Amino acid sequence: MTRYQHLAKKLRLAKKARQTRWAPFWAIPKALGKGRRVHPGRLTVIKRNWRRTKTKA
């Protein structure tokens, strides 16, 4: 790992980190209805882990 990262790369990596987070708690009843009990990760479109899949950033 380099000592200093370029700002553009850091911003790209931050965007990738935001995309893999769970959905907020209020998004589940909004998307699927009030009675559904679903894991928040199910609404996350991009499921990536830093060990499994690497990015092109």
TIRO-2110 file (N, C-alpha, C; in Angstrom, 1 decimal):
// TIRO-2110
0.9, -1.2, 0.0, N, 1, A
0.0, 0.0, 0.0, CA, 1, A
0.9, 1.2, 0.0, C, 1, A
0.5, 2.2, -0.7, N, 2, A
1.3, 3.4, -0.8, CA, 2, A
1.1, 4.3, 0.5, C, 2, A
2.0, 5.1, 0.7, N, 3, A
1.9, 6.0, 1.9, CA, 3, A
0.8, 7.0, 1.7, C, 3, A
0.7, 7.6, 0.5, N, 4, A
-0.3, 8.6, 0.2, CA, 4, A
-1.2, 8.1, -1.0, C, 4, A
-2.5, 8.3, -0.9, N, 5, A
-3.4, 8.0, -2.0, CA, 5, A
-3.8, 9.2, -2.7, C, 5, A
-4.0, 9.1, -4.0, N, 6, A
-4.5, 10.3, -4.7, CA, 6, A
-6.0, 10.5, -4.3, C, 6, A
-6.4, 11.7, -4.3, N, 7, A
-7.8, 12.1, -3.9, CA, 7, A
-8.8, 11.4, -4.8, C, 7, A
-8.6, 11.3, -6.1, N, 8, A
-9.6, 10.7, -7.0, CA, 8, A
-9.8, 9.2, -6.6, C, 8, A
-8.7, 8.5, -6.3, N, 9, A
-8.8, 7.1, -6.0, CA, 9, A
-9.5, 6.9, -4.6, C, 9, A
-9.2, 7.8, -3.7, N, 10, A
-9.8, 7.8, -2.4, CA, 10, A
-11.3, 8.0, -2.5, C, 10, A
-11.7, 8.9, -3.4, N, 11, A
-13.2, 9.2, -3.6, CA, 11, A
-13.8, 8.0, -4.3, C, 11, A
-13.2, 7.3, -5.2, N, 12, A
-13.7, 6.2, -5.9, CA, 12, A
-13.9, 5.0, -4.9, C, 12, A
-12.9, 4.8, -4.0, N, 13, A
-13.0, 3.8, -3.0, CA, 13, A
-14.1, 4.1, -2.0, C, 13, A
-14.3, 5.4, -1.6, N, 14, A
-15.4, 5.7, -0.7, CA, 14, A
-16.7, 5.5, -1.3, C, 14, A
-16.9, 5.7, -2.6, N, 15, A
-18.1, 5.4, -3.3, CA, 15, A
-18.4, 3.9, -3.3, C, 15, A
-17.4, 3.1, -3.5, N, 16, A
-17.6, 1.7, -3.5, CA, 16, A
-18.0, 1.2, -2.1, C, 16, A
-17.4, 1.8, -1.1, N, 17, A
-17.8, 1.5, 0.3, CA, 17, A
-19.2, 1.8, 0.6, C, 17, A
-19.7, 3.0, 0.1, N, 18, A
-21.1, 3.4, 0.3, CA, 18, A
-22.1, 2.4, -0.4, C, 18, A
-21.7, 1.9, -1.5, N, 19, A
-22.6, 1.1, -2.3, CA, 19, A
-22.8, -0.3, -1.6, C, 19, A
-21.9, -0.7, -0.8, N, 20, A
-22.1, -2.1, -0.2, CA, 20, A
-22.7, -2.1, 1.1, C, 20, A
-23.1, -0.9, 1.6, N, 21, A
-23.7, -0.8, 2.9, CA, 21, A
-25.2, -1.4, 2.9, C, 21, A
-25.7, -1.7, 4.1, N, 22, A
-27.1, -2.2, 4.1, CA, 22, A
-28.0, -1.0, 3.9, C, 22, A
-29.2, -1.3, 3.5, N, 23, A
-30.2, -0.3, 3.3, CA, 23, A
-30.6, 0.3, 4.7, C, 23, A
-31.1, 1.5, 4.8, N, 24, A
-31.6, 2.1, 6.1, CA, 24, A
-32.8, 1.3, 6.5, C, 24, A
-33.1, 1.4, 7.8, N, 25, A
-34.2, 0.6, 8.4, CA, 25, A
-35.5, 1.1, 7.9, C, 25, A
-35.7, 2.3, 7.5, N, 26, A
-37.0, 2.8, 7.0, CA, 26, A
-37.2, 2.4, 5.6, C, 26, A
-36.2, 1.9, 4.8, N, 27, A
-36.4, 1.6, 3.4, CA, 27, A
-37.1, 0.3, 3.2, C, 27, A
-37.1, -0.6, 4.2, N, 28, A
-37.7, -1.9, 4.1, CA, 28, A
-39.3, -1.8, 4.1, C, 28, A
-39.9, -1.1, 5.1, N, 29, A
-41.3, -1.0, 5.0, CA, 29, A
-41.8, -0.1, 3.8, C, 29, A
-40.9, 0.8, 3.4, N, 30, A
-41.3, 1.7, 2.2, CA, 30, A
-41.3, 0.8, 0.9, C, 30, A
-40.3, -0.1, 0.8, N, 31, A
-40.2, -0.8, -0.5, CA, 31, A
-41.1, -2.1, -0.5, C, 31, A
-41.2, -2.8, 0.7, N, 32, A
-41.8, -4.1, 0.7, CA, 32, A
-43.1, -4.2, 1.5, C, 32, A
-43.5, -3.1, 2.1, N, 33, A
-44.7, -3.1, 2.9, CA, 33, A
-44.4, -3.2, 4.4, C, 33, A
-45.3, -2.8, 5.2, N, 34, A
-45.1, -2.7, 6.7, CA, 34, A
-44.9, -4.0, 7.4, C, 34, A
-45.6, -5.0, 6.9, N, 35, A
-45.5, -6.3, 7.6, CA, 35, A
-44.3, -7.2, 7.3, C, 35, A
-43.6, -6.9, 6.3, N, 36, A
-42.5, -7.8, 5.9, CA, 36, A
-41.3, -7.6, 6.8, C, 36, A
-40.7, -8.7, 7.2, N, 37, A
-39.5, -8.6, 8.0, CA, 37, A
-38.4, -9.2, 7.2, C, 37, A
-37.6, -8.3, 6.6, N, 38, A
-36.5, -8.7, 5.7, CA, 38, A
-35.2, -8.1, 6.2, C, 38, A
-34.1, -8.8, 5.9, N, 39, A
-32.8, -8.3, 6.2, CA, 39, A
-32.5, -7.0, 5.4, C, 39, A
-31.9, -6.0, 6.0, N, 40, A
-31.7, -4.8, 5.2, CA, 40, A
-30.7, -5.0, 4.0, C, 40, A
-29.8, -6.0, 4.1, N, 41, A
-28.9, -6.3, 3.1, CA, 41, A
-29.5, -6.8, 1.8, C, 41, A
-30.8, -7.2, 1.9, N, 42, A
-31.5, -7.7, 0.7, CA, 42, A
-31.8, -6.6, -0.3, C, 42, A
-31.9, -5.3, 0.2, N, 43, A
-32.2, -4.2, -0.7, CA, 43, A
-31.0, -3.6, -1.3, C, 43, A
-29.8, -4.1, -0.8, N, 44, A
-28.6, -3.5, -1.4, CA, 44, A
-28.3, -4.2, -2.7, C, 44, A
-28.1, -3.4, -3.8, N, 45, A
-28.0, -3.9, -5.1, CA, 45, A
-26.6, -4.5, -5.3, C, 45, A
-25.5, -3.8, -4.9, N, 46, A
-24.2, -4.3, -5.1, CA, 46, A
-23.7, -4.9, -3.9, C, 46, A
-23.5, -6.2, -3.9, N, 47, A
-23.0, -7.0, -2.7, CA, 47, A
-21.6, -7.4, -3.0, C, 47, A
-20.6, -6.7, -2.4, N, 48, A
-19.2, -6.9, -2.6, CA, 48, A
-18.5, -6.9, -1.3, C, 48, A
-17.6, -7.8, -1.1, N, 49, A
-16.8, -7.9, 0.1, CA, 49, A
-15.3, -7.7, -0.3, C, 49, A
-14.6, -7.1, 0.6, N, 50, A
-13.2, -6.7, 0.3, CA, 50, A
-12.3, -8.0, 0.2, C, 50, A
-12.7, -9.1, 0.7, N, 51, A
-11.9, -10.3, 0.5, CA, 51, A
-12.3, -11.0, -0.7, C, 51, A
-13.6, -11.1, -1.0, N, 52, A
-14.1, -11.9, -2.2, CA, 52, A
-13.8, -11.3, -3.5, C, 52, A
-14.3, -10.1, -3.7, N, 53, A
-14.3, -9.5, -5.1, CA, 53, A
-13.6, -8.1, -5.0, C, 53, A
-12.6, -8.0, -5.9, N, 54, A
-11.8, -6.8, -5.9, CA, 54, A
-12.5, -5.8, -6.9, C, 54, A
-12.2, -4.5, -6.7, N, 55, A
-12.7, -3.5, -7.6, CA, 55, A
-11.6, -3.0, -8.6, C, 55, A
-12.0, -2.3, -9.6, N, 56, A
-11.0, -1.7, -10.5, CA, 56, A
-10.5, -0.4, -10.2, C, 56, A
-10.8, 0.1, -8.9, N, 57, A
-10.5, 1.4, -8.5, CA, 57, A
-9.0, 1.7, -8.4, C, 57, A
END
